[in-house]
Amino acid sequence: MLGNYNTVALDIDESVIAIAEGKMKKDSIEVVNILSIDTPKGLVKDGEIVNLDELARLIKELLNANKIRGVNVNVALKYSKMIMKEVYIPEVNQKDFDDILKLVLYEELAINVDDFEIQYKIMAKKVIEEKIQYRVKVFILPKIIPEQYFKLVKKIGLRPKIMNLHTNNVVSLFNGKYQINQEAIDAHKTYCLVDLGKKALNLMMVQKGEVKYHRNILYNENELDLEIAKELGIYLDDAEKIRMEYLKHKRENTELDENTQGIMDQLDYIIGSYSGTIAKEINDAINVFIRTNMENPVDKVYCYGINDDIDKIRSTIEELTGLQCQTIIEVDGLKIKSEEAVRKYISVIAAIGAR
């Protein structure tokens, strides 16, 4: 339990800084405050903090301006080069276990383990060749990354509670205890989770709240704006404005004059092609997982994240994979009214309840 104090969750990457404040109550999350801003250039690069003082100043200003008074803070790290690996360790005492784990990682990955932050979770206990072995999931990244975030939290004036190396806290919602979009999650089924950001997507295959497969795919909305500028013969800044107007029109279904409708039709084709490229990458990743995990067929795809083209990408995923694909807009036990806030910020909201 989190006591009487609210928890602040931080989800930071080079595109967006998302902050949520709330409290975990039994199996529900009460969200008090949530906000986000675009990350200024030069502060963060692929999860690594480039300008610690400026980032701390910015976040502290945001917390004060929005009267966020949480004491504890949970941080979800996003680092595309993080290593996620499964290993088997013999049954031994705790001290020997840690030493053997380091030795196994050194032999299999040829790294100096002392330079890396290592978190692990024992997933199962098996008998292999008449010996008891533990199946262990390991998360590894350079020590400098979590050390930077501990310094950031202290500069902000909060108390670090959990530093998750896991790629996404949304995984915890798929352990069979929650309903997503008013449907029960079957812990024995395999779900594909797709976190669609502005510059990358994070894809995970999840079963029983456990990540079975993980892949980061980089892309960039600037590429889409460049394509729009090229096709329409306009400046890059104008291309971004027109894309945002297009998305607003799609959400609100506004009436347009003939000329504007013609531009929107062109954007339909351009954005559709771009979304198709992203959806194809997702389809390829799903096929790789299916080929190597024949016993775990994918049952459904769930999308979420800040990417404004999520609806078009979602529908294209359905066409390519033949799988049902939903956008997460409602989570049982999550006390927040806005479907858009759930879709965009479910990752940082879930981090409130991280343990």
TORNUKOL-169699 format. One record per residue: x, y, z of N, C-alpha, C, CB in turn. Coordinates in pm, whole numbers, padded with zeros to 5 digits, always signed. Last residue first. Glycine has a CB too. Layout:
N
XYZXYZXYZXYZ;...
This chain:
355
+00491-00179-00831+00551-00227-00705+00685-00292-00734+00457-00326-00633;+00282+00078-00964+00396-00015-00978+00453-00050-00842+00506+00047-01067;+00075+00259-00977+00056+00139-00895+00170+00041-00901-00067+00071-00935;+00175+00446-01151+00137+00488-01016+00129+00368-00923+00003+00563-01019;+00199+00323-01394+00320+00334-01313+00290+00381-01172+00418+00429-01378;-00043+00361-01515-00016+00228-01457+00107+00231-01367+00005+00124-01569;+00004+00620-01609-00098+00597-01505-00072+00463-01436-00241+00598-01567;+00192+00580-01805+00234+00654-01686+00132+00637-01574+00254+00802-01719;+00027+00423-01981+00159+00377-01936+00202+00447-01808+00264+00399-02045;-00197+00572-02043-00215+00453-01962-00081+00402-01908-00283+00344-02042;-00216+00804-02198-00129+00805-02079-00143+00682-01991-00158+00926-01998;-00384+00778-02422-00254+00843-02435-00161+00812-02319-00273+00992-02446;-00612+00639-02325-00541+00593-02445-00399+00649-02451-00618+00633-02571;-00687+00800-02106-00652+00660-02086-00567+00611-02203-00779+00573-02070;-00742+01040-02237-00635+01037-02137-00590+00894-02110-00681+01103-02007;-00959+00961-02394-00836+01004-02461-00718+01001-02364-00853+01146-02520;-01152+00912-02202-01102+00799-02282-00971+00836-02350-01206+00756-02387;-01174+01052-01886-01140+01080-02025-01083+00957-02096-01040+01193-02032;-01207+00978-01616-01322+00981-01705-01285+00989-01854-01410+01097-01669;-01069+00750-01387-01043+00866-01474-01148+00862-01586-00896+00863-01533;-00982+00513-01207-01075+00623-01184-01031+00746-01260-01086+00655-01033;-00978+00186-01287-00906+00310-01313-01003+00427-01305-00835+00307-01451;-01131-00038-01269-01060+00005-01148-00980+00132-01165-00969-00103-01103;-01083-00136-01601-01158-00160-01478-01074-00119-01357-01200-00307-01468;-01015+00098-01843-00955-00006-01759-01036-00017-01631-00804+00024-01729;-01048+00212-02173-01112+00193-02043-01045+00076-01970-01265+00169-02058;-00912+00223-02405-00979+00347-02365-01045+00335-02228-01084+00385-02469;-00690+00089-02624-00726+00088-02482-00785+00223-02444-00603+00055-02393;-00809-00016-02933-00738+00090-02863-00783+00087-02717-00764+00230-02928;-00779-00349-03069-00852-00245-02998-00757-00139-02945-00933-00304-02884;-00810-00588-03312-00719-00488-03258-00800-00374-03197-00624-00434-03369;-00821-00924-03405-00895-00812-03350-00798-00717-03283-01004-00862-03250;-00626-01017-03692-00653-01023-03549-00739-00904-03507-00522-01026-03468;-00538-00997-03945-00661-01073-03927-00699-01088-03781-00647-01209-03989;-00316-00847-04012-00298-00963-03925-00420-01054-03918-00263-00918-03787;-00405-00641-04186-00286-00720-04217-00279-00851-04139-00162-00638-04190;-00636-00534-04065-00640-00582-04204-00524-00676-04233-00638-00464-04301;-00540-00461-03812-00647-00560-03824-00651-00621-03964-00782-00497-03792;-00357-00262-03887-00309-00383-03819-00413-00494-03832-00279-00354-03670;-00536-00071-03982-00447-00137-04078-00387-00264-04018-00334-00041-04122;-00657+00013-03746-00740-00053-03848-00654-00127-03951-00829+00051-03918;-00429+00125-03615-00504+00013-03556-00585-00061-03661-00597+00063-03445;-00362+00340-03782-00268+00230-03764-00340+00106-03712-00155+00270-03667;-00590+00497-03745-00559+00446-03879-00462+00329-03872-00501+00558-03967;-00570+00550-03470-00689+00482-03524-00662+00423-03662-00806+00580-03532;-00322+00684-03436-00343+00552-03378-00462+00478-03439-00361+00563-03229;-00204+00921-03500-00256+00841-03611-00298+00701-03565-00152+00830-03722;-00090+01035-03278-00221+01085-03318-00283+01005-03433-00211+01230-03359;+00064+00867-03017+00063+00885-03162-00077+00922-03209+00113+00758-03234;+00063+00805-02751+00040+00945-02786+00037+00970-02937+00147+01030-02725;-00114+00496-02659+00000+00585-02677-00037+00720-02733+00100+00521-02766;-00217+00167-02773-00231+00285-02688-00112+00374-02714-00242+00245-02535;-00370-00143-02868-00288-00027-02898-00316+00085-02797-00313+00023-03042;-00371-00492-02860-00416-00369-02793-00318-00257-02822-00430-00391-02639;-00479-00782-03024-00381-00673-03020-00445-00553-02951-00332-00634-03165;-00522-01130-02941-00575-00997-02965-00461-00895-02956-00689-00962-02865;-00388-01378-02947-00534-01374-02943-00590-01237-02979-00582-01414-02807;-00130-01560-03091-00171-01428-03046-00323-01416-03057-00101-01316-03129;-00038-01886-02966-00095-01800-03071-00140-01666-03012-00214-01871-03140;+00192-02059-02846+00128-01938-02792+00074-01850-02904+00229-01858-02707;+00321-02262-02970+00227-02301-02866+00152-02181-02807+00301-02375-02755;+00500-02141-03142+00381-02203-03201+00276-02238-03095+00419-02327-03278;+00702-01931-03146+00623-01968-03029+00490-02028-03074+00599-01845-02937;+00817-01861-03382+00907-01915-03279+00833-01957-03152+01013-01813-03244;+00607-01766-03533+00693-01872-03589+00778-01938-03482+00783-01815-03699;+00507-01561-03370+00425-01680-03395+00510-01796-03445+00314-01648-03498;+00716-01370-03381+00679-01433-03254+00602-01563-03276+00595-01335-03170;+00707-01306-03653+00830-01362-03595+00798-01433-03465+00936-01250-03571;+00448-01196-03667+00478-01320-03740+00606-01387-03688+00492-01292-03889;+00484-00962-03519+00389-01064-03472+00419-01198-03538+00244-01021-03502;+00663-00828-03685+00706-00867-03550+00614-00975-03494+00706-00744-03456;+00501-00785-03911+00623-00866-03924+00670-00916-03787+00736-00784-03993;+00307-00614-03797+00268-00745-03850+00388-00837-03863+00199-00729-03987;+00468-00392-03746+00403-00462-03635+00364-00603-03678+00279-00384-03586;+00535-00320-04006+00642-00353-03910+00585-00433-03793+00712-00223-03859;+00279-00260-04099+00352-00373-04158+00466-00417-04067+00408-00336-04298;+00219-00030-03955+00140-00152-03930+00210-00276-03986+00000-00139-03992;+00400+00146-04076+00414+00114-03934+00341-00016-03902+00358+00229-03847;+00292+00148-04337+00431+00107-04316+00454+00067-04171+00528+00222-04355;+00036+00248-04291+00051+00111-04341+00192+00059-04322+00015+00105-04487;+00091+00508-04224+00037+00419-04120+00051+00274-04161-00111+00452-04092;+00171+00592-04480+00265+00597-04368+00220+00502-04256+00278+00740-04313;-00068+00560-04624+00053+00489-04666+00154+00481-04552+00116+00557-04788;-00236+00735-04481-00269+00593-04490-00148+00509-04529-00381+00571-04590;-00116+00976-04529-00111+00924-04392-00145+00775-04391-00207+01002-04300;-00174+00993-04809-00037+01004-04758-00025+00939-04619+00007+01151-04751;-00459+00965-04823-00371+00872-04895-00230+00872-04835-00364+00910-05044;-00545+01177-04663-00593+01040-04637-00498+00939-04699-00736+01020-04693;-00436+01393-04795-00377+01352-04667-00422+01212-04628-00414+01452-04558;-00614+01406-05009-00471+01378-05034-00403+01328-04907-00400+01505-05086;-00844+01472-04868-00840+01345-04942-00696+01306-04973-00922+01356-05073;-00775+01724-04774-00795+01616-04677-00792+01479-04746-00929+01635-04604;-00773+01865-05013-00648+01849-04939-00660+01733-04840-00611+01981-04864;-01047+01849-05075-00950+01790-05167-00815+01767-05099-00931+01880-05288;-01155+01993-04867-01185+01851-04874-01086+01780-04966-01329+01829-04922;-01069+02248-04935-01013+02185-04815-01037+02034-04817-01074+02247-04688;-01229+02284-05166-01083+02290-05175-01018+02218-05055-01036+02437-05181;-01496+02265-05068-01446+02172-05170-01294+02168-05177-01501+02211-05306;-01511+02293-04706-01537+02341-04840-01467+02249-04940-01490+02488-04857;-01643+02060-04462-01533+02130-04527-01577+02184-04661-01413+02039-04543;-01760+01982-04133-01790+02005-04275-01679+02091-04336-01930+02073-04293;-01594+01751-03907-01642+01884-03946-01670+01890-04096-01538+01990-03907;-01534+01534-03726-01615+01515-03847-01677+01646-03894-01725+01411-03822;-01365+01530-03512-01488+01606-03497-01582+01594-03616-01456+01750-03474;-01151+01366-03593-01213+01346-03462-01351+01409-03454-01124+01405-03352;-01090+01466-03845-01130+01325-03833-01200+01299-03700-01008+01234-03846;-01014+01728-03778-01130+01705-03865-01180+01561-03851-01095+01734-04013;-00784+01674-03632-00897+01738-03565-01025+01716-03645-00870+01889-03545;-00624+01569-03836-00660+01483-03724-00779+01540-03647-00541+01465-03629;-00601+01800-03999-00659+01677-04053-00708+01586-03940-00555+01602-04139;-00463+01968-03828-00599+02005-03870-00673+01884-03925-00594+02117-03976;-00222+01828-03819-00300+01843-03696-00444+01884-03727-00235+01945-03604;-00142+01858-04086-00165+01723-04033-00250+01730-03905-00031+01652-04004;-00110+02134-04100-00215+02073-04180-00246+01932-04128-00175+02067-04328;+00112+02163-03930-00015+02229-03897-00131+02164-03971-00008+02379-03931;+00307+02019-04072+00266+01973-03938+00132+02033-03899+00374+02010-03833;+00324+02179-04301+00281+02039-04313+00234+01984-04179+00397+01952-04368;+00429+02415-04209+00289+02416-04255+00235+02273-04266+00277+02488-04392;+00689+02330-04160+00607+02377-04048+00459+02377-04085+00650+02519-04004;+00771+02271-04427+00761+02165-04327+00672+02206-04210+00900+02128-04277;+00580+02425-04696+00690+02421-04600+00663+02316-04493+00709+02559-04535;+00452+02238-04984+00444+02340-04880+00565+02328-04788+00313+02327-04800;+00365+02041-05173+00446+02156-05214+00441+02270-05115+00399+02206-05348;+00241+01809-05114+00154+01926-05126+00230+02051-05169+00083+01952-04995;+00454+01625-05106+00338+01597-05191+00252+01721-05215+00253+01487-05129;+00632+01749-04920+00675+01716-05057+00555+01700-05149+00758+01588-05057;+00478+01765-04688+00533+01887-04748+00571+01865-04893+00656+01936-04669;+00433+01491-04644+00319+01580-04669+00367+01708-04738+00246+01615-04534;+00696+01407-04597+00622+01351-04710+00502+01439-04747+00575+01207-04678;+00752+01552-04364+00833+01575-04485+00761+01523-04609+00970+01506-04471;+00567+01436-04191+00552+01577-04227+00633+01613-04351+00593+01666-04111;+00680+01178-04177+00546+01197-04232+00525+01341-04274+00440+01156-04129;+00923+01238-04056+00923+01175-04188+00787+01192-04256+00960+01026-04177;+00841+01330-03810+00899+01427-03902+00904+01371-04045+01040+01467-03855;+00771+01105-03672+00662+01180-03736+00716+01287-03830+00574+01245-03629;+00961+00817-03708+00965+00958-03675+00853+01032-03748+01102+01019-03710;+01066+00508-03553+01017+00584-03668+01012+00730-03625+00876+00533-03716;+01183+00196-03431+01196+00341-03440+01131+00395-03567+01344+00381-03437;+01064-00048-03225+01074-00011-03367+01076+00141-03376+00956-00072-03450;+01149-00298-02994+01135-00155-03019+01152-00128-03167+01237-00073-02936;+01000-00591-02864+01075-00529-02972+01045-00380-02978+01042-00596-03107;+00964-00899-02692+00969-00753-02687+01050-00699-02804+01028-00705-02554;+00786-01163-02539+00863-01116-02655+00855-00964-02654+00807-01175-02792;+00663-01209-02301+00720-01324-02371+00812-01282-02485+00608-01413-02425;+00611-01068-01994+00653-01036-02131+00722-01157-02193+00748-00912-02133;+00329-01152-01799+00472-01172-01825+00502-01141-01972+00514-01317-01791;+00064-01167-01741+00136-01052-01691+00286-01060-01712+00109-01035-01547;-00010-01392-01886-00006-01400-01740+00074-01285-01679+00054-01534-01695;+00166-01269-02160+00082-01378-02111+00101-01389-01960+00117-01514-02182;+00240-01058-02432+00222-01074-02288+00129-01190-02259+00166-00946-02227;+00465-00906-02642+00372-01018-02632+00363-01056-02484+00419-01141-02720;+00507-00566-02731+00531-00674-02637+00423-00781-02652+00533-00621-02492;+00662-00286-02878+00573-00400-02897+00609-00512-02800+00579-00451-03043;+00671+00048-02909+00720-00057-02821+00620-00171-02827+00740-00006-02674;+00775+00279-03156+00671+00197-03095+00738+00086-03015+00575+00137-03203;+00880+00622-03186+00905+00479-03178+00782+00408-03128+01025+00449-03086;+00805+00882-03190+00927+00847-03261+00958+00699-03260+01041+00921-03203;+00563+00896-03057+00583+00985-03173+00705+00944-03255+00599+01128-03126;+00434+00565-02982+00484+00697-02950+00500+00781-03074+00616+00688-02876;+00231+00316-02906+00264+00398-03023+00304+00538-02979+00145+00404-03120;+00261+00009-02787+00269+00146-02737+00320+00234-02850+00362+00157-02610;+00087-00274-02807+00163-00184-02894+00151-00041-02841+00112-00192-03040;+00071-00608-02711+00055-00469-02667+00145-00380-02752+00089-00454-02515;-00093-00901-02768+00011-00814-02824-00020-00670-02783+00018-00827-02981;-00149-01177-02552-00191-01048-02606-00070-00971-02659-00266-00966-02499;-00250-01503-02503-00137-01417-02537-00188-01291-02606-00035-01492-02628;-00425-01646-02217-00413-01606-02357-00293-01514-02377-00542-01536-02404;-00442-01682-01949-00380-01791-02025-00367-01759-02175-00462-01918-02008;-00580-01470-01842-00436-01480-01811-00366-01587-01895-00417-01510-01664;-00798-01281-02012-00772-01421-01981-00620-01438-01963-00826-01516-02095;-00971-01002-01912-00843-01048-01966-00818-01191-01918-00726-00954-01924;-01301-00909-01995-01210-00975-01903-01084-01019-01977-01278-01097-01837;-01393-00588-02113-01375-00730-02142-01272-00789-02047-01331-00750-02290;-01403-00313-02094-01517-00391-02042-01511-00539-02080-01646-00331-02093;-01144-00235-02165-01257-00203-02255-01378-00291-02223-01215-00220-02403;-01029-00485-01958-00987-00382-02052-01100-00360-02151-00854-00422-02126;-01029-00577-01620-01102-00575-01746-01051-00459-01830-01255-00564-01722;-00784-00761-01423-00851-00640-01470-00936-00669-01594-00747-00532-01500;-00651-00991-01365-00729-00930-01257-00813-00812-01304-00636-00884-01148;-00485-01087-01561-00611-01158-01540-00699-01097-01433-00583-01299-01505;-00270-00932-01615-00244-01049-01531-00372-01126-01499-00177-01007-01402;-00245-00691-01748-00283-00811-01824-00250-00939-01746-00211-00812-01960;-00140-00482-01614-00286-00483-01627-00337-00609-01698-00332-00360-01704;+00133-00502-01638+00072-00546-01511-00080-00551-01518+00115-00454-01399;+00188-00379-01881+00192-00526-01873+00120-00576-01749+00338-00575-01873;+00213-00112-01837+00082-00160-01881+00074-00312-01874+00054-00112-02025;+00471-00039-01788+00392-00080-01674+00255-00134-01712+00376+00034-01579;+00741-00130-01994+00609-00070-01984+00531-00127-01869+00533-00090-02113;+00998-00228-01973+00970-00136-02081+00834-00070-02069+00978-00207-02212;+01160-00223-01655+01069-00286-01750+01025-00182-01852+00947-00348-01678;+01290-00091-01466+01365-00110-01590+01275-00172-01696+01488-00198-01566;+01156+00137-01245+01126+00020-01327+01215+00016-01450+00980+00019-01368;+01213+00225-00947+01276+00258-01074+01260+00136-01162+01429+00298-01056;+01017+00346-00683+01043+00235-00775+01105+00289-00903+00912+00156-00806;+01075+00577-00527+01016+00458-00468+01046+00335-00554+00864+00475-00452;+01251+00869-00451+01236+00757-00545+01184+00633-00474+01369+00727-00614;+01098+01157-00352+01165+01040-00297+01146+00921-00392+01110+01006-00156;+01176+01489-00480+01087+01377-00449+01169+01259-00399+01005+01337-00573;+01322+01699-00579+01278+01707-00439+01180+01598-00401+01216+01840-00413;+01459+01716-00812+01320+01763-00814+01267+01778-00672+01230+01665-00894;+01695+01596-00738+01697+01739-00771+01557+01798-00772+01763+01761-00907;+01602+01335-00708+01650+01406-00591+01655+01557-00616+01788+01356-00550;+01542+01273-00974+01436+01270-00873+01478+01350-00749+01403+01125-00835;+01799+01290-01092+01689+01377-01136+01582+01387-01028+01628+01323-01268;+01937+01083-00965+01982+01222-00946+01871+01320-00983+02108+01249-01029;+01789+00871-01069+01792+00891-00925+01836+01034-00892+01886+00788-00857;+01854+00904-01338+01716+00929-01296+01705+00943-01145+01625+00816-01344;+02126+00839-01345+02083+00972-01389+01944+01004-01335+02084+00982-01542;+02112+00572-01268+02180+00668-01180+02139+00811-01215+02332+00652-01190;+01990+00449-01489+01913+00466-01365+01978+00564-01267+01896+00332-01297;+02227+00501-01669+02089+00542-01699+02008+00555-01571+02023+00442-01794;+02465+00392-01575+02454+00537-01583+02310+00584-01604+02542+00589-01695;+02454+00119-01603+02424+00177-01472+02401+00327-01479+02536+00149-01376;+02295-00005-01900+02409+00059-01836+02371+00130-01706+02474+00159-01931;+02068-00283-01834+02105-00161-01906+02220-00094-01832+01985-00065-01919;+01857-00566-01833+01994-00514-01819+02009-00384-01897+02097-00619-01868;+01657-00804-01685+01655-00676-01755+01788-00606-01727+01532-00587-01710;+01568-01147-01702+01665-01045-01661+01651-00921-01749+01809-01101-01669;+01394-01414-01568+01389-01307-01669+01474-01192-01618+01241-01260-01697;+01471-01751-01513+01485-01614-01464+01479-01516-01581+01616-01596-01386;+01389-02055-01389+01383-01976-01513+01373-01830-01471+01261-02019-01606;+01592-02260-01190+01500-02146-01193+01507-02080-01331+01535-02043-01081;+01605-02614-01147+01655-02492-01213+01548-02384-01205+01696-02520-01362;+01702-02915-01003+01609-02802-00994+01674-02677-01052+01564-02777-00847;+01778-03197-01202+01825-03090-01116+01724-02975-01119+01965-03041-01160;+01714-03384-01393+01705-03426-01253+01761-03322-01156+01778-03556-01234;+01710-03230-01627+01813-03334-01607+01829-03367-01459+01948-03287-01666;+01531-02997-01458+01599-03021-01585+01715-03116-01559+01649-02887-01649;+01246-02882-01319+01344-02988-01303+01401-03021-01440+01280-03116-01236;+01182-02535-01241+01171-02655-01324+01276-02758-01285+01184-02618-01473;+01002-02254-01162+01095-02352-01105+01075-02483-01181+01073-02371-00949;+00978-01921-01298+00931-02058-01278+01043-02144-01219+00882-02119-01411;+01072-01658-01278+00946-01684-01345+00890-01824-01315+00962-01666-01493;+01224-01417-01093+01217-01562-01108+01077-01598-01160+01248-01635-00973;+01360-01132-01233+01240-01189-01174+01241-01339-01199+01111-01122-01231;+01601-00864-01199+01555-00994-01247+01430-01039-01172+01665-01099-01232;+01814-00606-01311+01697-00646-01235+01650-00780-01289+01583-00537-01244;+02118-00444-01316+02051-00571-01347+01932-00590-01254+02150-00690-01335;+02325-00212-01468+02218-00230-01370+02139-00354-01411+02125-00103-01362;+02673-00260-01538+02533-00262-01576+02440-00275-01456+02507-00375-01673;+02932-00298-01476+02900-00171-01542+02751-00159-01574+02982-00156-01670;+02952-00552-01385+02965-00446-01285+02931-00309-01343+03106-00445-01227;+02957-00717-01607+02828-00698-01538+02834-00586-01435+02785-00827-01471;+03090-00675-01899+03134-00657-01761+03012-00621-01679+03246-00546-01751;+02980-00928-02132+02979-00791-02079+03038-00792-01938+02835-00733-02077;+02905-01160-02280+03041-01104-02289+03044-00958-02247+03096-01118-02431;+02674-01301-02262+02667-01170-02327+02803-01103-02344+02577-01080-02248;+02736-01545-02141+02643-01543-02255+02646-01412-02332+02503-01570-02207;+02917-01485-01935+02952-01587-02034+02864-01576-02159+02938-01728-01973;+02780-01287-01789+02913-01258-01844+02947-01356-01956+03019-01265-01733;+02553-01430-01716+02539-01315-01804+02672-01277-01868+02482-01195-01726;+02672-01620-01546+02598-01663-01665+02585-01549-01764+02459-01716-01626;+02773-01449-01346+02864-01532-01424+02798-01578-01554+02909-01654-01342;+02538-01342-01240+02637-01253-01303+02733-01332-01392+02717-01178-01195;+02426-01581-01138+02356-01503-01241+02454-01411-01314+02242-01419-01178;+02610-01645-00941+02597-01733-01057+02527-01660-01171+02518-01862-01020;+02564-01433-00761+02697-01452-00821+02690-01538-00947+02793-01516-00720;+02297-01476-00691+02336-01351-00757+02472-01365-00827+02342-01236-00655;+02323-01733-00570+02233-01711-00685+02277-01587-00763+02086-01697-00638;+02480-01691-00351+02537-01768-00462+02454-01749-00588+02545-01917-00426;+02289-01548-00200+02418-01488-00235+02481-01560-00354+02515-01491-00115;+02070-01734-00175+02054-01605-00242+02187-01545-00287+01984-01507-00151;+02158-02082-00257+02118-01974-00166+02127-01839-00238+02208-01974-00039;+02017-02253-00551+02125-02226-00455+02076-02118-00358+02259-02180-00528;+01928-02419-00831+01877-02386-00698+01994-02375-00600+01773-02492-00650;+02072-02267-01131+02045-02379-01040+01996-02331-00904+02172-02464-01022;+01909-02078-01380+02004-02076-01269+01971-02193-01175+01999-01940-01193;+01868-01976-01712+01837-02077-01612+01949-02081-01508+01817-02218-01677;+01734-01671-01858+01843-01765-01828+01794-01866-01725+01970-01689-01776;+01622-01435-02093+01587-01542-02000+01705-01636-01983+01463-01620-02049;+01647-01077-02127+01693-01212-02155+01644-01311-02050+01846-01215-02162;+01675-00767-02264+01583-00851-02188+01613-00995-02225+01433-00814-02218;+01858-00471-02263+01861-00614-02293+01760-00686-02204+02005-00673-02273;+01797-00154-02406+01790-00241-02289+01785-00387-02332+01669-00206-02201;+01787+00023-02609+01896-00075-02613+01899-00165-02489+02029-00004-02628;+01585+00204-02556+01563+00104-02661+01669-00005-02663+01557+00171-02795;+01442+00293-02270+01576+00286-02328+01576+00171-02428+01687+00266-02218;+01265+00439-02035+01249+00400-02175+01385+00409-02243+01144+00490-02248;+01150+00375-01706+01261+00406-01797+01231+00357-01938+01391+00344-01746;+00930+00518-01492+00938+00415-01596+01046+00455-01696+00799+00396-01668;+00936+00582-01152+00989+00622-01282+00992+00502-01376+01130+00684-01268;+00749+00705-00887+00783+00587-00965+00826+00634-01103+00663+00488-00974;+00788+00876-00582+00786+00884-00728+00825+00749-00788+00880+00995-00779;+00626+01021-00293+00699+00913-00361+00690+00930-00512+00644+00775-00318;+00470+01260-00270+00599+01243-00201+00684+01139-00273+00577+01202-00054;+00279+01503-00457+00313+01366-00420+00452+01358-00357+00307+01276-00542;+00172+01742-00539+00239+01738-00409+00276+01596-00366+00151+01802-00305;+00117+01966-00786+00137+01822-00764+00226+01807-00641+00200+01751-00890;+00038+02213-00893+00015+02181-00752+00019+02031-00725-00119+02237-00708;+00123+02293-01135+00002+02211-01132-00031+02159-00992+00016+02094-01228;+00355+02429-01076+00248+02501-01147+00117+02425-01141+00287+02526-01292;+00511+02225-00958+00466+02340-00878+00347+02410-00944+00582+02439-00859;+00553+02053-01177+00492+02003-01054+00435+02118-00970+00595+01924-00971;+00680+02229-01358+00552+02166-01393+00480+02116-01268+00575+02050-01491;+00916+02289-01218+00822+02396-01251+00684+02340-01284+00875+02478-01370;+01030+02034-01217+00995+02097-01089+00896+02211-01112+01121+02149-01018;+01077+01998-01489+00979+01912-01422+00936+01973-01289+01039+01771-01399;+01272+02204-01534+01146+02201-01609+01040+02119-01535+01169+02143-01749;+01483+02129-01362+01418+02260-01347+01281+02260-01412+01505+02370-01409;+01551+01879-01471+01502+01888-01333+01428+02020-01311+01619+01876-01233;+01642+01962-01723+01528+01871-01714+01467+01877-01574+01570+01726-01748;+01863+02118-01651+01750+02180-01721+01625+02093-01713+01787+02207-01868;+02030+01926-01525+01986+02045-01453+01863+02107-01518+02099+02148-01446;+02077+01728-01730+02011+01695-01604+01953+01818-01536+02108+01625-01511;+02075+01671-02042+02090+01795-01963+02010+01779-01833+02041+01921-02044;+02043+01404-02114+02154+01480-02172+02182+01605-02090+02124+01517-02318;+01952+01090-02008+01938+01233-01979+02063+01306-02028+01916+01257-01827;+01836+00841-02224+01951+00894-02150+01935+01045-02132+02084+00861-02223;+01620+00776-02385+01615+00742-02244+01729+00796-02160+01613+00597-02231;+01702+00891-02635+01683+00746-02617+01693+00705-02470+01786+00669-02700;+01786+01179-02483+01807+01107-02608+01802+00957-02580+01943+01146-02673;+01685+01494-02354+01683+01347-02342+01708+01286-02479+01547+01297-02284;+01741+01762-02420+01731+01721-02279+01743+01570-02261+01599+01768-02221;+01737+01845-02685+01863+01850-02614+01858+01809-02468+01917+01984-02622;+01416+02001-02712+01532+01937-02774+01655+01951-02685+01560+01999-02913;+01161+01940-02466+01248+02032-02542+01370+01958-02597+01294+02150-02452;+00893+01725-02501+01027+01736-02444+01110+01833-02527+01097+01597-02437;+00565+01846-02464+00669+01799-02555+00806+01822-02491+00659+01873-02693;+00395+01743-02165+00446+01847-02253+00544+01781-02350+00514+01963-02173;+00111+01646-01966+00227+01615-02050+00268+01739-02128+00195+01499-02147;-00067+01523-01677-00029+01626-01773+00089+01578-01856+00005+01758-01700;-00297+01464-01416-00217+01408-01526-00188+01518-01627-00292+01289-01595;-00415+01383-01091-00366+01482-01186-00287+01412-01295-00279+01589-01115;-00531+01169-00964-00561+01303-00916-00525+01408-01020-00486+01330-00785;-00664+00855-01004-00579+00955-01068-00624+01094-01024-00583+00942-01223;-00657+00563-00837-00726+00691-00836-00631+00799-00889-00776+00727-00692;-00684+00236-00922-00591+00349-00926-00672+00477-00935-00491+00337-01047;-00758-00070-00745-00795+00045-00827-00688+00153-00819-00933+00101-00783;-00733-00276-00566-00710-00307-00708-00751-00191-00799-00785-00433-00747;-00628-00075-00312-00658-00216-00339-00628-00245-00485-00806-00250-00305;-00540+00206-00456-00633+00163-00351-00681+00023-00383-00753+00262-00338;-00282+00425-00529-00329+00288-00546-00416+00251-00428-00211+00189-00561;-00311+00756-00648-00294+00665-00535-00352+00530-00570-00362+00722-00408;-00138+01017-00831-00252+00940-00787-00218+00848-00673-00309+00862-00900;-00027+01187-01115-00031+01183-00969-00154+01107-00926-00030+01327-00909;+00192+01178-01395+00063+01145-01336+00077+01143-01184+00011+01008-01388;+00344+01312-01679+00344+01307-01533+00203+01274-01485+00394+01441-01470;+00555+01289-01958+00422+01266-01902+00434+01248-01752+00354+01142-01968;+00722+01437-02210+00732+01417-02066+00590+01404-02012+00811+01534-01995;+00816+01326-02536+00713+01371-02442+00756+01344-02298+00579+01303-02472;+01053+01266-02682+00938+01331-02745+00845+01397-02645+00861+01230-02827;+01242+01134-02539+01287+01254-02610+01174+01325-02683+01394+01219-02707;+01061+01054-02234+01144+01019-02348+01176+01146-02426+01074+00914-02439;+00932+00954-01924+01008+01056-01997+01078+00994-02117+01110+01124-01904;+00710+00946-01685+00738+00869-01807+00802+00967-01904+00606+00802-01868;+00653+00927-01340+00719+00998-01450+00745+00903-01565+00850+01063-01403;+00414+00961-01085+00476+00873-01185+00531+00958-01298+00373+00769-01239;+00375+01012-00744+00397+01077-00873+00467+00978-00966+00482+01210-00858;+00133+00923-00505+00255+00886-00577+00259+00963-00709+00261+00732-00602;+00012+01064-00198+00001+01037-00341+00137+00999-00397-00057+01159-00415;-00009+00911+00124+00055+01003+00032+00029+00963-00113+00206+01009+00059;-00093+00729+00302-00184+00842+00277-00127+00939+00176-00213+00915+00407;+00015+00414+00157-00010+00503+00269-00104+00615+00231+00120+00560+00320;+00032+00235-00049+00110+00357-00064+00088+00455+00051+00077+00424-00195;+00084-00120+00000+00000+00000+00000+00088+00126+00000-00096+00000+00123;
